[in-house]
Structure formats: C-alpha cells, structure tokens
C-alpha cells in the first residue's frame, strides 16, 4: 500500500496510518496494544480497538481487523474458486493470518491447500488474536509451510496446481518480488493448463499504476487474460480495493449456479456480488485502454 | 454521517474527521484554508489539499473533494435517470454544490431541473471553489431556489414531477426531516404515478440502521419498492456509500441500451457499474430480511 510514517499517539489511543502518495490518513481508536514484536521479517503490532475488534499492523500498515476482514478474504477466494471449472488443489502464497485458507476450505471439492507464508510469527499471532480466522487450520486438507513463496514457485514441479492465490503485503519490502514477471512466469509454469492465478492488487483509486504494471507483467508471463475485481475494504487506503486474476480461460464466466447454491455462509460474497465485482469503472477502462 | 468532533491541527495541516459510532477517522493533508464562514444554517470551510484538490467541509463533516466527488454525483443521478422510462422534470433537494445538477443535465431528454437548496452560501462557494461542478448552472433548463426543501415538498402541487433526488447532509441537524415518513409522503404526492425518488443513504458498513429506518419510512409513505445501490466514496466514513431509490415500478430494471449508448462522459458510471451497484451484499440482505 506504499505507505510510510506511522503516528501512534498513545495519549489519544489512536492508531493512524498515513498514505504517502495521496496524502490521506485513516485511524482507528484503540483500547490497548496487545502485542508488539520484531519478527525476522517485519514489525508486527496487535491492538484491541474500540469498534473494529482486534487490529494487526505490519511495518506500520493496517493488515486486518476482526470487523471487516471478511470483504478481502472472501473476495480473494470465492471468485477465483467459482471461476475454475473444478479446483482440487490450491496454493496460498502469503496469507499468514489464515483467513484466506478458511474461505478456500469452505469449498468441499478442494482436496488440498498448501499455505506458503514466509513469516511463521504472523500465523502464530493470528491463532492467538484472530482465532476465528484459524478455525480451519486443522483441516486434514490443509498444509502449512513457512518458507519463501518466490523460491517455492521457482522450484515447484510444473503443471502441479489448479489455483495460486497471492495474499501478500504491498509491493514494497519483502513482497516486492511477488509483483513481477519472473514470479508470474514461475506460477504459470506450476499451474495446470486451465489453472488460475489471483493476487491482491491495491486501491483502484490510489494505485492505478500498480494495477497496470501487474497486468503488464502478467501478459509478459504469458497469461493471456487478466481480470480485475473491485470491492470495499474500509481499513485499506481509499476504502476500496481490488484483486486481479490471470489465466488462459475466460475470466468473466464463472460457475454461477454453484455460487448461487453454495452450501456455506459468507458475509459479503454471493453470486450477484461476484458479477458486480467484475464491472469495470469508466475511468479504469479508459486508463487500461490507454496502456 | 453522524460524526462529531473535528481535530484540525494547523501545525500539521491535516483536516481530520472523526466518525463517532465506529471510532474511526479519516484525514486529508491540506495546503491552506481557503475560506471559512458561518452561514445562517451551518459552518462552512474550504481547504486546498495536497492530493484531493479542493475540500468542502460543513459542520465538521467532509462534503466533497475535487478528486473523488464524481462517484457520489454520478451514482445519485444516472441510475435513477436511466431507471425512469422517460424523465422530463427533476427536483434536486439539497445538492447546493451543483455536482448533481450537472450530471442530471447531461440527460438530453430532461427538460426542467429545479434545485431546492436551503443554503445559498453553499452554491456561491461551489461556484468559486468547485467551478467544474457549476458548469451547467446557466443551462436554460435549470432553475435554483434557495428555500427549505421540506416546506417546498409540503406545498408543491401533486403529480408534478418525474424524479426527486435528495442530495443532503446526514440525518442530523437541518437535514433530519429529509429522512422521515412525512417528507417521503409529500414527495410521493408530488411525483407522477411512475415517478422515482432517490436519496443518499450513508455507509452500508457503518450505518445499516439508518438505511433500514429509511426503507421502513419509505414503505410507510407507500412507496411499494425500495432499492439500495452501493458504490465507493473514499472521503466518506468507511469509504463505501449508498443511495436508496423508492417507487412503485420495478427498480432493478433500467434502460440498459440507453445507458450503454449514453452520449455523455462519466468517470465511474456505466451500464455495467449500474448493474453492479444493484447487487446486495450477503450481510445486507440478511439484515434487511430480519427487519
């Protein structure tokens, strides 16, 4: 999310995140700081907030709150899973809070999910402070490895997975390599022929250039099609977020009847919201057409 | 938007708005305060911001910025205009910044727009600091009256208008009466038989109770159908906003071909975004079903 400078005013008990490029800020009133540590990879803080439940902050950027993480976790999971014809195996690269894992495992056809998170501390803290997101961690279909996702994708066998979900931090610091053509090329090689790739792609209002760069790198990696999906996400800069899907099959079409008849509960996603997320705002269409 | 307490830290040059119920805050970095006054109705401030152009604040609440007002103004105008079969006359109640007026007048079939804003100072300041929103103010089809919209609707003749747009501040202070069944009943009487009513309806994430109350009051006023539409709005609390339409005709259907072939430019709205805005999030459907 390309933000720097954190102003945590202890006396007022607000956690504030400043967005560097658009000179805006978002803040949540906190009750107390529950935890703080420097992991081998990043600085992690956990707060109890007044109205958003618990809050996880990494390197000064808001990662998630108990209250509103459902938008992101549902929208990075269900659209791609209902777009694939019959997904059996899924990799989640990043996703240490386990919220994406929980959503993916709601799909009964999925036989195997491998979560590849570089920082085990994120998962251990999620287990403690966001236990509802970790409900599915003991599912026999789930496996966790705490290793580097970029190295993993470079070494993994070809044609070995149906869906790769990249649920990472912003394209600065450790996650930078997850937004480039080399990584996308490795993922494409690991995916089966009808496989799908999806990645969080920042704010359509604040970070249009990042989305355009991602889509260009996906094309370089010979993903024939790209599709950006849009959804609200209150605690991320601009309050509006996106995920971008890549693959070699039509990405607008999805198993609509299966989505409409899904046997599991969601808070934001349904088949109509899936269609809605595919609609491209006028300024976005024009910006991509000008590429 | 039910917010109080403004913290304007002159030394840091940030304008901060606190959301009282959800204990969150949003801030924009400012370059200078361009204007401040107490009108007969409210306290108005104008700032130049670092990245959002000019900013108008009323009674401590962010009303609009140059950068992102297009979401709101397009979504309170085009969906209702393309839902009506052939709108010729439109009232805008509130809308003093004239951005809604400009969008409405883009529809060539519209013959007459009456803007009823209680506070002339808002319009005069918009002309000065948001001239792009006032481009259509001299259109011969436009008329402005600076009077109380509630009194206007109580006295206006029955069956006299096709569309009423309520583009007001939050349901506290002077705008409170614009959110009640008495006002809705007056509007219903003024509307022609196939007439449509639309009103800004706050954040679906923060103010679900307000939306539920509005829809209940609309039913009390014997509007048979209600339809809430959703869209991003970065500078309003939660970054996600809504408008709610009421009428006695199906509100899901719209003149899709006309919207797809519209002869005017927009930044967010298009026919696909119109369909998308109609999709009801799962939690929203469940909350309304429980009513």
Interface residues (C-beta under 8 A of the other chain):
Chain A: X14 X16 X21 X22 X23 X24 X25 X26 X27 X28 X29 X49 X50 X51 X52 X68 X205 X230 X232 X233 X234 X238 X239 X240 X265 X266 X267 X268 X269 X270 X272 X273 X275 X276 X277 X278 X279 X280 X281 X282 X283 X285
Chain B: X14 X16 X21 X22 X23 X24 X25 X26 X27 X28 X29 X49 X50 X51 X52 X68 X205 X230 X232 X233 X234 X238 X239 X240 X265 X266 X267 X268 X269 X270 X272 X273 X275 X276 X277 X278 X279 X280 X281 X282 X283 X285
